[in-house]
């Protein structure tokens, strides 16, 4: 047997990924108001706050056209907010409406590419002559909604992209296991789609992207989701998100992986991103573990401490979830949609556990599944938010687990029980050893079931295919 000695740097990286770093004090729930109009978010600000959300992530805010949701991920100009969701003034009003309710605004940022417009023009000038003409025709309005710069001029040209035609033409990504291919070439659809023009992180591009972020921060944005971070070099990310941008700001990247430690995309993309940027990230390793635990033949014991063996990110680096917008809205990811009941149970785990910042996705039924439309205010989600906020900052201890159930407590404040199987199960707990308080009601925030603990051994019954989130009164 060969013994391997890790360097100090390797040990620090391992500690970061496995959770040895203390968890940030705030694990407030983020509402992903996916493809919501800015004025709709503003009108619901009080309701959002009363439900218990502390942050709202809104869809990309800049110049984009087209009614489809994916059009918001094809920027035409960063200098103005002007798209079907609203304009700069609507965005500012939304931020202020949320702030008045004590809720922060997070912005979805697309810096990897610009819009695919080769179907109507051959050049790589952005925002393009057609849009510049629109600006000129109503220059007072566009000057009013300008975030930075001068909209009389263009923003980016051919020299600001990878793989321009004088370099042999743009290339589509062909090997998603090759880091260089993924980060320097284009995201494309089926042939002959030429793909999304991939930005080069030259000084001009970096300067403009930083100006955009600073403008959003001045409006009051306090967090950034970095779309397609997997497709950007860490050099590019760090150049844009410098110390000034990151100050008092929560930044997390979207790096989709098929699993945790042992999967190539985890090792090649997510590990370097976390280690080299210091940002947080979507916890796709945990999501894969959740799907495995709830799958046929999977065991709930897989969710006892997934970070201990690299199947979850450290709590202070994780954005946790049961679904993201990419999963139902992109054909290549729809296989990851969980059974509807399993997803509800997974939400109880995500919102009941200690570790990570939970993200709740709520759309306008863009997928046609009728699953996530107005999910943010569904009755079970309301109860889960109540439990999460009441127990935030309390440590988590597992009380019982097997292939069907997971039972854990949040100090003495609450108990979470999840049963994925088709039959109910009794779970006896030594309340004295586990420090659950006697002669107090523990009321389930999901069903109103009450457990009054009055002796050393107490039975927590978990009905079939059900979650319980008992909160001490």
N, C-alpha and C positions, 0 to 999 in steps of 0.2 A: 504494500500500500504506500502510495506517495503522499507526503504531507505538503500542502500548499500554504504558504504564509501570505496573507493579504497585506497590501500596503495600507497606510493610514488613509489615503484618498479612497481606496476601495471600501474600507470599513465605514467611512463617512457616508458614502453613497448607499451602502447596504442599510445603514441605520436609517437613512432618509426614506428609503423605499419600504422598509419593513416596519416602520412606525415607531422607531426609538426616539424620534423628535417629538417633544410635547405638542399636543393638539392646540391649535389656535383657540382663543377664548370664545370666539364667535363662530357658531355653526348655524347661523340663521338660514331659514329655508328660502330658496330662490324660486319664484314663480317664473317659468319660461312662458311668457305671453306670446306664443309663436304666431307671427303674422297678424297680430292685432293692430288695428289702427291706433295711432298715438292718442287721438281724442277718446277712443274707447277705453284705453288704459287710464287716462285722466279721469273719465267719468266714473270709473270703478275704483278709484284710489282709496276711498274710505272703506269700501267693502273688502278690498285686498288687505288693508291694514287690520281690519277687525277679524278677518279670518286667521291672521297670525303670520302672514308673509312679511319679511323684512327687506327683501330685494325683489326687483322685477327685471328680468332679462328681456329686452325687446329686440325685434328683428333689425337687420342692418339698416343704418340711417345714412343715406347719401343720395346721389342722383342715380336712379334706376327706373326703367320703364318696363311695362308688361304686367299683366294682372296675376300671372302664375306665381306661386310662392317662391319658386326657384329663381325668379327674376330678381328677387331681393339680394341674391348671392352673386349677382353679376353687376359690379359697380361700373358706372360710366364716368363719374366725376366725384371726387371726395370733397370738393369745396362747397357744395350746397347739399342740403337735405331736401329732396324733392322726388317723391315717389308715391305710389298709390296709398301708402299708409299715412302720409302727411308731409308737411314741409318743416323747415327749421323752426318756425314760430310754433307750430303744433308740438314739435318735439320739446321745445323749451317749456311750453305750458304744461306738458305731461310731467316733465321732471319736477317742476315746481309743485304740481298737484300731489305727486307722490311724496315729495319732501315734506309738504305740509302735514302729511299723515305719518311721518316718521319712517317712510319707506324709501330705500335707495334705488337708483336706476343703474342697471348694467347694460352695456351696449355690445352687440355682436359685431365683430370686426373682421372684414375680409381684405387681407393685404397680399394674398398669394397671387392674385390674378385680377384681370379686368374682364369686362363683358365680351362674350363671343359675338362679334358683329360682322364676321366675314360673309355672312349670307347677304349683306347689303353693301359692303364696302371692303376694299382690299387693303386699306392702310391701317396702321396701328396708332393713329392719333386719337387721344382721348381728352375731352369727351366727344370729339368728332365734329365735323363741319355742320351737320344738321342740328345738333344740340347747341352749338355755339351760335347758330343763326337764331334759334329760339331765345337764347339769352339776350341777344342783341335786340330782338323785337320787343322785349319787355324788360329792359335793362334795369329799371328802377326796382321792380319786384325782385329780380335775381340779385341785385346788389343788397337788397334788404335781407335776403335769406343766405347770403354768403357767410361761410364759417371762417374762411381765410383766403388769401390770394386775390387775384383779379380774374373774374370770369370772362373778361374780354379776350383773354388768351387761352391757349390750350394748356393741359396739365402734363400729359405724358405723350411720348412719341416712340418711334420704332426702336431707338437706342435704349429705351428703358425696359426692354423685354429680353428674356432668354430666347435663343433660337430664332433670331430674325432671319429674313430671307437671304440677306447677304452672307449669312453664316451657314447656308445650306437649307434653310427653311425650318420652321418649328416642327418639333417631334412630339408625338403622344407618348405617354407613359406606357411601356410595354411589359415591364417587370416590376411588380409592386414589392418585391423583396430586395431590390437594388436601391439603396439610399440615394445615390446620385440620380438615377432615373426618376425616382419619385419626386425629388426636390428641384430638379432643373428642367424637367419637361412638363408638357401640358396634361391637364385633366381633360379627357376626351370622352365623348359618347361613342356609339357604334360608328364605324367607317361609313361614309367619308367625313364625319364631323371633324373639323380642324381643331376643336378644343378651345379652352379658355387661355387667352394670352397670359403667359407666366412672367410676372414682374421680376426684374433684376434688381437686387438691392444696392444700386449705385447711390452716390451721395444725394442726387436730386430726389430719387424715389424715397429714400430714408427721410430726408428733410420734409417732404410733403406729407408723408404718413405721420410723422411726429407732430406736424402742425395740426393735422386732423384730430389726433388724440388730445392734444392740448386744448383745442377748441371744445371738444366734448367735455373735458374735465372742467373747463371754465363754465360751461352750462350747468354742471353739477353731477355728471356721470362719475360713479365711484368704482366701477368694475368693468372689465373687458373680457369677453369670450373671444378667443383667437380661432376663427374658423380655419379649417384646413391647415392647422399648424404642422401636421405630419408632412406637408408638401413644401414647407419653408425651411431653409437652413437655420440652425440656431444662431449663426452669425447675423442673419437678417432679423430674427426675432429680438436678439439682444441689442442690436443697433437701434431699433425702433423703440423698444420698451426699455429705455435707459432708466437710471436711478430716479431722475426727475419725474418721468411718466409713472413709474411704479410707486412713487411715494403716496402713501395713504390710499392705495388702489389695489383691488383684488383682481389678479390676472390669471386666467386659466385657459388651457389649450384643448382643442379637439384633436386627439390622436387616437383614432379608432384601432383597437387591437382585437384579435380573436381570443385572447386570454392573458394570463399573467406570466410569471417566470416560466421559461421553457418554450414560449412561443416566439417566433422570429421577429414579429412586428413589435412585440414588447421589448425585446433586447435591442433591436436596431433603431427604434424610433422613440418609444416612450421613456426608457431608461436614460438615454442621452438628453432628451428634452428636460426631464426633471432635474437632472444633475447639473446641466449647463445653464439653465435659465433661472432656476429657483421659483418658477411658476407652479401653480396647481394644474390639475388636469382632470378630465373626465375619467372616472374609475371604471374603465372597461374591463380590467381584470376582475374586479368584484362582480360586475354585471355578468360576466361569463360564469363565475362561480355560482351566482344566484340561479342562473338558468340551469346549470348542471344540478344544483341541489333540488330544484323543483321538477326536473325531468324524470321520466319513467326510469326507475332504477337508481336515481340519484338519492342522496341522503342529506337531511337537514343538518347533520353533523358537519358537513362541509362549510357551514356558515358560523361555526363556533369561533374561529379565529383565523380567517383566511389570510390576513396580512402576515401571519407568522411564517407562511411558506410561499410568499410572493404571489398570492392570488387576490390581493387587494392592496391599494396604495396606503401609505401612511395617512392617518386621519387629517393631518394638517395640510395635506396636498391633494385631497380627494374631493371631487364633485360626484356625488353618488346619485343613482337614478334607477328606475325600472324600465324607462323608455326615453329615447331622445327623438328629435324630429326626423333624423336620418333613417331610423328603423322602419316606421310605417310608410315613409314618403319616398323611399328609394328601393326599387325592386331587388337590388343586390343585398339588402339588409333585412328584408321582410321576414326571412326565416327566423329572425331573432325575436319576433313578436311573441310574447308569452301568452298562454291561455289567460283569458280575462280574469278568472278567479285567482290563478297563480299570481297574476300581476298585482291584484289587490293585496294578497298575502305578502308579496315582495315589498310593496309600499310600506306595510307595517314594519317590516325588517329595516328598510332604509330610514324610515322616520322614527323608529323606535330605538335604534342602536346608538352607541356612542362612537363617533368617528365620521369625518367627512361632512361636507356641506350638501344637504339634500337639494335636488332640483326636481320640481314638479312641472311636468310638461302639460300644457293646455292649449289646444288649437281651435280652429273653426271648422273642423272636419275636412281639412284639406285632403286627407287620405281616403275619405269615403267609408271608413270603418265604423263610424259612430261610436268610437271608444273614448276619445280624448277631448271631445267638444265640451267646453265648460267644465272639464274635470276639476279645475282648481277649486270649485265650490261644492263638489260632490260630498254627500254626507259622511262617507267613510274618511275622505281626505280631511274634512273639518276636524273629525275626532283625532286623527293622526297628528295634525298640526297642534292641537291642544296638548296632546301627550308630549310631543317633541319639545314644545316651548316650556312646558312645566318641568321637564327633566334635563334640559340642556345644561351641560357642565357637570352632570353627575356621572360617575364612573359606571361601567357595565360589568356585571358578573353573570356568567351562564349558570343556571340552576339545574337544567336537565336537557338532555338531547338524545335523539336516536334517529332512525331513518325517516320517521314521520314528523317529529315535533322538535321545536326549539323553544326553550323557556329561559328567559333571562330577566334580570332585574336592573334597575337604575338606582343603585344604592337602596335606600328604604322608600324612595318616592314613588316607584312604579314597577310593575311587572308586565312583561310582554310575552305572550304565548302564541305560537303559530303552529297549526296542524295542517299539513298538506294532504293528508290521507283521507280515505273515505269512511273511516270509523272514528268515533270519539275516543279520547284517552284521558285517564286520570294521571295526575302528576303530584306526588306528595313532596312537600318541601319542609325542611327543618327550619322553621321561621326564627328560631333562637340563634342557630348557627349562622343563618343568612341575614340576620339583622333586619327582618321585616317587623314593623311595629304592630303591637297587639292593640286590640280594642279600637281599631280604626277601620273605616270602610275603605276598600280599594274598589273604585268604580270604573268599569270598562267604558272608555270614551267612544267605543264603536257600537256597543249594544246596550249599555246601561246596566249590565250584569254587575252585581255587587258581591264582593268577597269580604266578609268581616273576619279578621284573624283574631282568634281568642285562645289559641293553644300552640304548643311547640310544633306539632305536625299539622299542616294544613293542606287540603286537597284543592289543587287548581285543575278544574275540568276544562278540557279543550274540545269543543264539538268538531265534527268532521269538516274539513275544508274551511276552516275559520281562523281568524286572528282575534286575540283579545289584547287590549292595552289598558290594564287596570292602573288607575292613578289614585294615589292616596288622597283622601279628603281631609 
